[in-house]
């Protein structure tokens, strides 16, 4: 995430835009999943990820994009040119906020570390907890692992179908 100075004061551009987008998402019946302001090559992108229980439609993205475009033009918190993108966070969404971890407790996730632990950099398991900046998962073999968030580069949801233990996959195929 890039840090810039807004015209109304100093702060993180993504955080400022998150605060702007939150009430808009609520008015539209959406959950604001994440806001990122990133540079790719020479271009800047303001990416807003939205969600809702029944899934995000293209109409939801269009509605959020139009409302945010008008609001961003009015408030003008970003001094440089950028491209606004509104999207679903996707099935394998990244978990970054405490509320993300709470919503995905009991679901399969992948945890990628900055540095390997016992020669392994990525672990998968059911998310069993997130407290005091510690992520806890239970691997398929029953091993419980806890990771300090500062040691973790990425946590993302895994499609349940990709996580079924072998014996459950066999049972599912026989049904």
One Martini backbone bead per residue (centre of mass of N, CA, C, O) as a GRO file, in nm:
protein
  175
    1UNK     BB    1   0.098   0.036   0.019
    2UNK     BB    2   0.040   0.369  -0.022
    3UNK     BB    3   0.169   0.677   0.078
    4UNK     BB    4  -0.012   0.979   0.129
    5UNK     BB    5  -0.137   1.304   0.079
    6UNK     BB    6  -0.399   1.470   0.162
    7UNK     BB    7  -0.582   1.761   0.138
    8UNK     BB    8  -0.704   1.720   0.451
    9UNK     BB    9  -0.441   1.554   0.518
   10UNK     BB   10  -0.283   1.310   0.672
   11UNK     BB   11  -0.235   0.975   0.526
   12UNK     BB   12  -0.375   0.690   0.424
   13UNK     BB   13  -0.525   0.632   0.134
   14UNK     BB   14  -0.679   0.370   0.193
   15UNK     BB   15  -0.807   0.465   0.461
   16UNK     BB   16  -0.961   0.703   0.348
   17UNK     BB   17  -1.123   0.536   0.135
   18UNK     BB   18  -1.256   0.348   0.335
   19UNK     BB   19  -1.418   0.568   0.485
   20UNK     BB   20  -1.576   0.649   0.226
   21UNK     BB   21  -1.691   0.354   0.142
   22UNK     BB   22  -1.854   0.237   0.379
   23UNK     BB   23  -2.133   0.393   0.351
   24UNK     BB   24  -2.185   0.311   0.060
   25UNK     BB   25  -2.201   0.009   0.098
   26UNK     BB   26  -2.431   0.010   0.304
   27UNK     BB   27  -2.644   0.150   0.117
   28UNK     BB   28  -2.606  -0.107  -0.095
   29UNK     BB   29  -2.576  -0.382   0.076
   30UNK     BB   30  -2.268  -0.396   0.151
   31UNK     BB   31  -1.942  -0.525   0.192
   32UNK     BB   32  -1.640  -0.405   0.299
   33UNK     BB   33  -1.339  -0.567   0.251
   34UNK     BB   34  -1.140  -0.373   0.067
   35UNK     BB   35  -0.858  -0.133   0.040
   36UNK     BB   36  -0.640  -0.033  -0.235
   37UNK     BB   37  -0.321   0.139  -0.300
   38UNK     BB   38  -0.154   0.084  -0.610
   39UNK     BB   39   0.150   0.012  -0.784
   40UNK     BB   40   0.184  -0.051  -1.146
   41UNK     BB   41   0.439   0.058  -1.246
   42UNK     BB   42   0.305   0.371  -1.352
   43UNK     BB   43   0.038   0.279  -1.213
   44UNK     BB   44  -0.260   0.358  -1.040
   45UNK     BB   45  -0.469   0.182  -0.785
   46UNK     BB   46  -0.809   0.166  -0.682
   47UNK     BB   47  -0.915  -0.099  -0.469
   48UNK     BB   48  -1.247  -0.237  -0.438
   49UNK     BB   49  -1.383  -0.467  -0.209
   50UNK     BB   50  -1.681  -0.656  -0.232
   51UNK     BB   51  -1.971  -0.787  -0.044
   52UNK     BB   52  -2.210  -1.068  -0.018
   53UNK     BB   53  -2.391  -1.337   0.061
   54UNK     BB   54  -2.499  -1.383  -0.256
   55UNK     BB   55  -2.306  -1.220  -0.400
   56UNK     BB   56  -2.141  -1.055  -0.656
   57UNK     BB   57  -2.229  -0.831  -0.896
   58UNK     BB   58  -2.198  -0.623  -1.156
   59UNK     BB   59  -2.406  -0.420  -1.042
   60UNK     BB   60  -2.259  -0.371  -0.777
   61UNK     BB   61  -1.998  -0.259  -0.901
   62UNK     BB   62  -2.126  -0.026  -1.055
   63UNK     BB   63  -2.259   0.120  -0.820
   64UNK     BB   64  -1.999   0.165  -0.656
   65UNK     BB   65  -1.835   0.309  -0.872
   66UNK     BB   66  -2.019   0.553  -0.919
   67UNK     BB   67  -2.027   0.657  -0.628
   68UNK     BB   68  -1.717   0.679  -0.587
   69UNK     BB   69  -1.645   0.862  -0.820
   70UNK     BB   70  -1.804   1.106  -0.721
   71UNK     BB   71  -1.676   1.126  -0.438
   72UNK     BB   72  -1.376   1.149  -0.530
   73UNK     BB   73  -1.419   1.408  -0.694
   74UNK     BB   74  -1.515   1.580  -0.452
   75UNK     BB   75  -1.281   1.518  -0.236
   76UNK     BB   76  -0.991   1.456  -0.346
   77UNK     BB   77  -0.756   1.239  -0.198
   78UNK     BB   78  -0.595   1.210  -0.483
   79UNK     BB   79  -0.336   1.361  -0.657
   80UNK     BB   80  -0.316   1.140  -0.855
   81UNK     BB   81  -0.351   0.936  -1.098
   82UNK     BB   82  -0.616   0.681  -1.144
   83UNK     BB   83  -0.767   0.359  -1.105
   84UNK     BB   84  -1.087   0.236  -1.067
   85UNK     BB   85  -1.165  -0.066  -0.876
   86UNK     BB   86  -1.438  -0.299  -0.868
   87UNK     BB   87  -1.476  -0.597  -0.654
   88UNK     BB   88  -1.440  -0.908  -0.579
   89UNK     BB   89  -1.252  -1.109  -0.359
   90UNK     BB   90  -1.318  -1.395  -0.386
   91UNK     BB   91  -1.260  -1.713  -0.290
   92UNK     BB   92  -0.933  -1.646  -0.238
   93UNK     BB   93  -0.931  -1.448  -0.011
   94UNK     BB   94  -0.796  -1.209   0.175
   95UNK     BB   95  -0.681  -1.194   0.514
   96UNK     BB   96  -0.654  -0.884   0.730
   97UNK     BB   97  -0.888  -0.867   0.929
   98UNK     BB   98  -1.048  -0.954   1.207
   99UNK     BB   99  -1.328  -0.997   1.058
  100UNK     BB  100  -1.220  -1.208   0.861
  101UNK     BB  101  -1.137  -1.424   1.066
  102UNK     BB  102  -1.416  -1.455   1.194
  103UNK     BB  103  -1.569  -1.539   0.927
  104UNK     BB  104  -1.338  -1.793   0.875
  105UNK     BB  105  -1.401  -1.969   1.093
  106UNK     BB  106  -1.368  -2.313   0.989
  107UNK     BB  107  -1.200  -2.253   0.739
  108UNK     BB  108  -1.005  -2.279   0.473
  109UNK     BB  109  -0.647  -2.205   0.476
  110UNK     BB  110  -0.366  -2.006   0.385
  111UNK     BB  111  -0.021  -1.984   0.508
  112UNK     BB  112   0.225  -1.736   0.455
  113UNK     BB  113   0.564  -1.698   0.494
  114UNK     BB  114   0.853  -1.524   0.498
  115UNK     BB  115   0.976  -1.772   0.656
  116UNK     BB  116   1.067  -2.070   0.697
  117UNK     BB  117   0.932  -2.366   0.862
  118UNK     BB  118   1.095  -2.639   0.845
  119UNK     BB  119   1.105  -2.572   0.516
  120UNK     BB  120   0.821  -2.418   0.534
  121UNK     BB  121   0.597  -2.159   0.394
  122UNK     BB  122   0.321  -2.329   0.355
  123UNK     BB  123  -0.004  -2.351   0.508
  124UNK     BB  124  -0.284  -2.577   0.574
  125UNK     BB  125  -0.617  -2.507   0.715
  126UNK     BB  126  -0.819  -2.464   0.973
  127UNK     BB  127  -0.959  -2.199   1.110
  128UNK     BB  128  -0.948  -2.153   1.478
  129UNK     BB  129  -0.792  -1.862   1.509
  130UNK     BB  130  -0.789  -1.503   1.631
  131UNK     BB  131  -0.542  -1.368   1.857
  132UNK     BB  132  -0.316  -1.149   1.933
  133UNK     BB  133  -0.182  -1.187   1.641
  134UNK     BB  134  -0.290  -1.495   1.615
  135UNK     BB  135  -0.272  -1.775   1.402
  136UNK     BB  136  -0.495  -2.061   1.382
  137UNK     BB  137  -0.444  -2.403   1.277
  138UNK     BB  138  -0.577  -2.710   1.127
  139UNK     BB  139  -0.461  -2.972   1.000
  140UNK     BB  140  -0.544  -3.264   0.845
  141UNK     BB  141  -0.368  -3.432   1.079
  142UNK     BB  142  -0.426  -3.229   1.351
  143UNK     BB  143  -0.231  -3.011   1.344
  144UNK     BB  144  -0.140  -2.740   1.546
  145UNK     BB  145  -0.100  -2.397   1.439
  146UNK     BB  146   0.094  -2.102   1.515
  147UNK     BB  147   0.094  -1.749   1.410
  148UNK     BB  148   0.253  -1.466   1.376
  149UNK     BB  149   0.163  -1.199   1.190
  150UNK     BB  150   0.460  -1.088   1.141
  151UNK     BB  151   0.534  -1.381   0.983
  152UNK     BB  152   0.303  -1.305   0.775
  153UNK     BB  153   0.224  -1.248   0.430
  154UNK     BB  154  -0.033  -1.459   0.397
  155UNK     BB  155  -0.397  -1.489   0.397
  156UNK     BB  156  -0.615  -1.742   0.251
  157UNK     BB  157  -0.863  -1.871   0.108
  158UNK     BB  158  -1.000  -2.195   0.041
  159UNK     BB  159  -1.128  -2.410  -0.150
  160UNK     BB  160  -1.296  -2.671  -0.028
  161UNK     BB  161  -1.241  -2.879  -0.266
  162UNK     BB  162  -0.914  -2.845  -0.218
  163UNK     BB  163  -0.929  -2.963   0.110
  164UNK     BB  164  -1.010  -3.240   0.111
  165UNK     BB  165  -0.971  -3.516   0.241
  166UNK     BB  166  -0.923  -3.813   0.094
  167UNK     BB  167  -1.161  -3.968   0.237
  168UNK     BB  168  -1.376  -3.752   0.159
  169UNK     BB  169  -1.344  -3.769  -0.144
  170UNK     BB  170  -1.424  -4.065  -0.170
  171UNK     BB  171  -1.709  -4.030  -0.049
  172UNK     BB  172  -1.809  -3.818  -0.257
  173UNK     BB  173  -1.771  -4.004  -0.511
  174UNK     BB  174  -1.978  -4.238  -0.396
  175UNK     BB  175  -2.257  -4.059  -0.392
   0.00000   0.00000   0.00000
